[in-house]
Amino acid sequence: MRTVLLMSVITSTTMNSCILLVQLDESFNQRAKADLIEIGYTPVIVSDAHQALLEVKKQQPAMIVIDRHRSKKAGLTLCRQLRKVQNRVLIIMVLDQESVEERVACLEAGADDYILTAYHTENLLRLVHFYLTTSETVTERLQFDNLILNLNNRQLFINEIAIDLTMKEFELLKYLMSHPKEILTRDKILENVWGYDFQGESNVIEVYIRYLRLKIEIKNQKRLIHTVRGVGYVLREG
């Protein structure tokens, strides 16, 4: 089985332009607000979880950015509460450190992705573009076995069931599907998915492989991502 690149025509999608900024410090708020307005979004700033829940019902935001580092438990609690009332809304957590434990805690609470406390325009706008830009008229897809990965809206389909992916899950699966049956070393994966300047912990790959497997192997699907002990991973059948 080889990976097949498919192309088809789709219609563009319009999303709510509201982005909710929750419990973030003033500096972050003001810089993020200016950047978001510049690219056509409407930032709404709230200072506590109660107000955030009210604004979610009122605004139906496209994305919610939540401070995790100033009040760790409160940020995760709010994330879980939002998942109960808005299962599909995009949630981005702001972390003070890029550790595996922090990433796992956020993912398990229901967050889609994270950025770090030190504000850099390109980091936030990269996530906004990745998750909210769906105006392409031509879509490219990678296919391997029963997996179809839409490269424009970053959505995975397994036997016509849509599976949402975080940005890093998408980038990791795209890399695997672009190199089917090829054993990819951990160094190659870190270099191509996380980049040359990655400063986090090396076992980050295992974390994302685990989450990908949980999503891919739903309903007793066969294993497609295999561990090559001491080397890396390979996408193959059986």
C-alpha positions as CSV (number, residue, x, y, z in Angstrom):
1,M,0.0,0.0,0.0
2,R,1.4,3.4,-1.0
3,T,0.3,6.8,0.0
4,V,-1.9,8.4,-2.7
5,L,-2.2,12.2,-3.2
6,L,-5.7,13.1,-4.2
7,M,-7.1,16.4,-5.3
8,S,-10.7,17.6,-5.4
9,V,-12.8,20.8,-5.4
10,I,-14.5,22.1,-2.3
11,T,-16.3,25.2,-1.3
12,S,-14.9,27.8,1.1
13,T,-16.1,28.0,4.7
14,T,-16.8,31.1,6.8
15,M,-16.1,31.0,10.5
16,N,-17.1,33.3,13.4
17,S,-14.4,36.0,13.6
18,C,-14.5,36.2,17.5
19,I,-11.5,35.0,19.4
20,L,-11.9,34.9,23.2
21,L,-8.8,35.8,25.4
22,V,-9.3,34.5,28.9
23,Q,-7.3,35.4,32.1
24,L,-4.2,36.5,30.2
25,D,-1.9,39.2,31.4
26,E,-2.3,42.8,30.1
27,S,0.8,42.7,27.9
28,F,-0.3,39.4,26.2
29,N,-3.8,40.7,25.7
30,Q,-2.9,44.0,24.1
31,R,-0.3,42.5,21.7
32,A,-2.6,39.6,20.8
33,K,-5.5,42.0,20.4
34,A,-3.6,44.2,17.9
35,D,-2.4,41.3,15.9
36,L,-5.8,39.7,15.7
37,I,-7.6,42.9,14.7
38,E,-5.0,43.4,11.9
39,I,-5.8,40.0,10.3
40,G,-9.6,40.5,10.6
41,Y,-10.6,38.9,13.8
42,T,-12.5,40.3,16.8
43,P,-10.8,39.7,20.1
44,V,-12.9,39.7,23.2
45,I,-10.9,39.9,26.5
46,V,-12.4,38.4,29.7
47,S,-10.8,38.2,33.2
48,D,-12.4,35.2,34.8
49,A,-13.9,31.8,34.1
50,H,-17.5,32.8,34.9
51,Q,-17.4,35.7,32.4
52,A,-15.7,33.4,29.9
53,L,-18.6,30.9,30.0
54,L,-21.1,33.7,29.5
55,E,-19.2,35.1,26.6
56,V,-18.9,31.7,24.9
57,K,-22.7,31.4,24.9
58,K,-23.1,34.9,23.7
59,Q,-20.3,35.1,21.1
60,Q,-19.9,31.5,19.9
61,P,-16.2,32.2,19.4
62,A,-14.1,30.5,16.7
63,M,-11.2,30.1,19.2
64,I,-10.6,30.5,22.9
65,V,-7.1,31.2,24.3
66,I,-6.8,30.4,28.1
67,D,-4.1,31.2,30.5
68,R,-2.7,28.1,32.1
69,H,0.4,29.3,33.9
70,R,-1.0,31.9,36.3
71,S,-3.7,29.5,37.7
72,K,-2.9,26.0,36.6
73,K,-5.9,24.2,38.1
74,A,-8.4,27.0,37.1
75,G,-7.2,26.9,33.5
76,L,-7.7,23.2,33.1
77,T,-11.1,23.3,35.0
78,L,-12.3,26.0,32.6
79,C,-11.1,23.9,29.6
80,R,-13.1,20.9,30.8
81,Q,-16.2,23.1,31.5
82,L,-16.0,24.5,28.0
83,R,-15.7,21.1,26.5
84,K,-19.0,20.2,28.1
85,V,-20.9,23.1,26.6
86,Q,-18.9,23.7,23.4
87,N,-17.5,20.4,22.3
88,R,-16.2,21.7,18.9
89,V,-14.7,25.1,19.8
90,L,-11.0,25.4,19.4
91,I,-9.2,25.8,22.8
92,I,-5.5,27.0,23.0
93,M,-3.7,27.0,26.3
94,V,-0.9,29.4,27.2
95,L,1.9,27.6,29.1
96,D,4.9,28.9,31.0
97,Q,7.0,25.9,30.2
98,E,7.1,23.4,27.3
99,S,7.2,20.1,29.2
100,V,5.6,16.8,28.3
101,E,3.6,16.8,31.5
102,E,2.1,20.2,30.7
103,R,1.2,19.2,27.2
104,V,-0.4,16.0,28.3
105,A,-2.4,17.8,31.0
106,C,-3.7,20.3,28.5
107,L,-4.6,17.6,25.9
108,E,-6.4,15.5,28.5
109,A,-8.4,18.5,29.6
110,G,-9.6,18.9,26.1
111,A,-7.3,21.6,24.7
112,D,-6.4,21.5,21.0
113,D,-3.0,23.1,21.2
114,Y,-0.8,25.4,23.2
115,I,1.6,28.4,23.0
116,L,4.1,29.7,25.5
117,T,3.7,32.7,27.8
118,A,6.4,34.8,26.1
119,Y,4.3,36.4,23.4
120,H,5.5,36.1,19.8
121,T,3.2,37.3,17.0
122,E,4.1,34.5,14.7
123,N,3.2,31.7,17.2
124,L,-0.4,32.9,17.8
125,L,-1.0,33.8,14.2
126,R,0.4,30.4,13.1
127,L,-2.3,28.6,15.1
128,V,-5.0,31.0,13.9
129,H,-4.0,30.3,10.3
130,F,-3.7,26.6,10.9
131,Y,-7.0,26.1,12.6
132,L,-9.3,28.8,11.3
133,T,-8.2,29.3,7.6
134,T,-10.5,27.1,5.5
135,S,-11.0,29.2,2.4
136,E,-9.1,27.0,-0.1
137,T,-11.0,26.0,-3.2
138,V,-8.8,23.1,-4.1
139,T,-8.0,20.5,-1.5
140,E,-5.2,18.0,-1.5
141,R,-5.5,14.7,0.4
142,L,-3.1,11.9,1.4
143,Q,-4.5,8.4,1.5
144,F,-3.0,5.3,3.1
145,D,-5.1,2.2,3.8
146,N,-8.4,3.5,5.3
147,L,-6.9,6.9,6.3
148,I,-7.6,10.0,4.3
149,L,-5.8,13.2,5.5
150,N,-7.2,16.4,4.1
151,L,-4.2,18.8,3.8
152,N,-6.3,22.0,3.6
153,N,-8.6,21.7,6.6
154,R,-6.2,19.3,8.5
155,Q,-9.0,16.8,9.1
156,L,-8.6,13.0,9.2
157,F,-11.2,10.6,7.8
158,I,-11.2,6.9,8.7
159,N,-13.9,4.9,6.9
160,E,-15.7,8.3,6.3
161,I,-15.6,9.1,10.0
162,A,-14.2,12.6,10.6
163,I,-11.4,12.8,13.2
164,D,-10.1,16.2,14.4
165,L,-6.4,16.6,14.9
166,T,-4.3,19.1,16.8
167,M,-1.6,20.9,14.8
168,K,1.2,18.6,15.9
169,E,-0.9,15.5,15.4
170,F,-1.6,16.6,11.9
171,E,2.0,17.4,11.1
172,L,3.2,14.1,12.5
173,L,0.6,12.1,10.7
174,K,1.3,14.0,7.5
175,Y,5.0,13.2,7.7
176,L,4.3,9.5,8.4
177,M,1.8,9.3,5.5
178,S,4.3,11.1,3.2
179,H,6.8,8.3,3.9
180,P,4.8,5.0,4.0
181,K,6.6,1.8,4.9
182,E,9.8,3.9,5.5
183,I,11.3,3.5,9.0
184,L,11.6,7.1,10.3
185,T,14.1,7.7,13.1
186,R,13.3,9.8,16.1
187,D,15.9,12.4,14.9
188,K,14.2,12.6,11.5
189,I,10.8,13.0,13.1
190,L,12.0,15.7,15.5
191,E,13.8,17.6,12.7
192,N,10.9,17.4,10.2
193,V,7.9,17.8,12.5
194,W,9.3,19.9,15.4
195,G,12.1,21.7,13.6
196,Y,15.8,22.2,14.1
197,D,15.4,24.6,17.0
198,F,13.2,22.3,19.1
199,Q,14.2,22.7,22.8
200,G,11.6,20.5,24.5
201,E,11.9,17.0,25.9
202,S,12.8,14.2,23.5
203,N,9.9,11.9,24.5
204,V,7.5,14.3,23.1
205,I,7.2,12.0,20.0
206,E,5.9,9.1,22.2
207,V,3.2,11.4,23.6
208,Y,1.9,12.4,20.2
209,I,2.2,8.9,18.7
210,R,0.1,7.7,21.6
211,Y,-2.6,10.3,21.0
212,L,-2.6,9.6,17.2
213,R,-3.0,5.8,17.9
214,L,-5.9,6.5,20.2
215,K,-7.6,8.5,17.4
216,I,-6.7,6.1,14.6
217,E,-7.5,2.9,16.3
218,I,-11.1,3.7,17.2
219,K,-13.7,1.0,16.8
220,N,-11.0,-1.7,16.8
221,Q,-9.2,-0.4,13.8
222,K,-6.0,-2.2,13.0
223,R,-2.6,-0.7,14.0
224,L,-1.0,1.3,11.3
225,I,1.7,3.2,13.2
226,H,4.3,0.7,14.4
227,T,7.2,1.2,16.8
228,V,10.6,0.0,15.6
229,R,12.3,-0.6,18.9
230,G,15.4,1.6,19.5
231,V,15.0,3.3,16.1
232,G,11.7,5.1,15.5
233,Y,8.3,4.5,13.8
234,V,6.9,3.3,10.5
235,L,3.5,3.5,8.9
236,R,2.5,0.2,7.4
237,E,-0.2,-2.4,7.4
238,G,-0.1,-5.2,9.9
